Amino acid sequence: MRRFASHLGRWIAIALLGVGANPSNVQAQPSSDERVLAETLFSAGRSLMQEGRTSEACRKFEASQSVAPALGTLLNLALCHEKEGRLATAWVEFKQGLVLALEKGDSEREEFARDHIRQLEPQLPMLSVAPGGHAEGLHIHRGDVEIPEASWNTSLPVDPGVHRLRASSGGRVYWEKDVALEPRQLAVVVIPVQDAPPSAAPAPTPAGLTQSPDHPVAVADPTVAVADRDDVVGPLRTSAWVAGAIGVGLTCVGGYYGIQALRKDAESEDLCPSGRVCTPEGAAVSNDAWYASHRANVAAQIPAGSTTCC
């Protein structure tokens, strides 16, 4: 549990913007002017919190912590972010505060941080990205931050709200998707893998007909599965749950798209008798068959363990 939580904490500290100072960076001593400024900002933040102006208070605490990092400011910032609805951000900050409280031997603040960590963990939205096949040169971003390859196929806490996912290869973004998550939800997103474009233009086809490519140039939408965490797993405890959640989702998806692929392939054979030259309707059906087959293959490539579909 400690190793798992530590791994998540390190990743989110990088991935989330506006997080307070990392405990490893707290050693630098601020100047007297910086301490005065930080204290002024902190007091303003406390006053705004008492007035119920949460967002404004958070900005003051963020500025104070940036000028002169302090345990008390960090915990107030975490509490403010929790009230603001930024649950994963607050969770990371409480964990950072817990580390500092343990180092200082501050048992009261240690217990305060532990209590909030326990309350937040079951509420955290979780996001996992799984590339749909071999992904050499693939880069996946959530917002402005790249998701490290080591974190693929791993469920990671994020703040509630809409998250923009982007996939790029060769320095070019070829796919984007917005994923909306509420507290206690889990989303598993299969990122489509783009095929390399053809090196030469295809030969012309007779008028009224459209060439049916072996691999369509367009990229299919990914498979996005969103469910309430309470429906699939208990509180955040082990990484085994991550593999199970992804496996169940992709196994069900694979079965569905496998059937769709067979149906579409049969239709395309009727409309594309020569295999390479089709009517426009036949080309569309052929593309649908390839996409369904690709999605089914994606599900099959990711180990699912012993999973079943309801």
C-alpha positions, 0 to 999 in steps of 0.5 A, a space after each residue: 500500500 505504501 509503495 502504491 500510494 508513493 508511486 501515485 503521489 509522485 506522478 500526480 505531483 508532476 501531473 496536477 497544476 497548482 499543487 503546493 510545494 514538494 516536501 523535498 523542496 521545502 529546505 530553502 529558507 525564504 527571506 524576511 520580506 518573503 515571509 512577511 508577504 507569505 504571512 499577509 497572503 495566508 491571512 487574506 486566504 483565511 479571511 476569504 475562507 471564513 467569508 465563503 469565497 473559496 476560490 479566491 482563498 485558494 489563490 491566496 494560499 497558493 501564492 503564500 505557499 509559493 513564496 514561503 512554503 510552510 506545513 500550515 499553509 500547505 494543509 490550509 491549501 489542501 483543505 481549500 482545494 478539497 472545498 473547491 472540488 479539486 479532490 485529487 489535488 487536495 489528496 496529494 497535498 494532504 499526503 505531502 503535509 503528512 510527510 512533513 508532519 511526520 518529519 516534524 513530529 507534529 502528531 496533531 497535524 499528522 492525524 488531521 492529514 490522515 483523516 482527510 486522506 482517508 475521507 478523500 480516497 474513496 471519492 477520487 475519480 480514476 482515469 486509466 489510458 490503454 494504448 490500442 496495440 503496439 505504440 512505438 513513438 506514441 505520446 499521450 497527454 492529459 491537458 498540458 502534461 504527458 502521461 509517462 509510459 510507465 503509467 499506461 494501463 494504470 488507474 490514476 486519481 484525477 480531479 473531477 471535471 473534463 479532461 482533454 486527452 491527446 495522442 501524438 506521434 512523430 510530433 503531430 497530434 492525431 487524436 483528441 478526446 474529452 473525458 468527463 469524470 465525477 467523484 467516485 467514477 472510473 474511466 478506462 480509455 483505449 487510445 487508438 494507435 495511428 497507422 503510418 500514412 501510405 508512402 505513395 498515392 493509390 492508383 485511380 479507380 473507375 468513376 463512381 467507385 472508391 478505393 477500400 484501403 487495407 488500413 483506413 487513414 482515419 483514426 477510430 474513436 477510442 473505447 471509453 468505459 466510465 463506471 462508478 468505482 463503488 460498482 466495480 471495486 472497494 476503496 483504493 487499495 491495490 494495483 491488482 484492481 487496476 488490471 482487473 478493471 481494465 481487463 473486464 472493460 476490454 474483455 466486454 468491449 472485445 466480444 462486442 466488437 468482434 461480433 460487429 467485425 464479422 457482421 461488417 466484413 460479410 456486408 463489405 464482401 457483398 459490396 466489394 466483390 473485387 476486394 479493392 474496388 467498392 461502391 462508396 457504401 461498400 467502402 464505408 462498410 469495409 472501414 467499419 469492419 476494420 475499425 470493429 476488428 481493430 477494437 476487438 484486437 485491442 481488447 484481446 491484446 491486454 491481459 484480462 485475467 479471469 474476467 466476465 461480462 455482465 
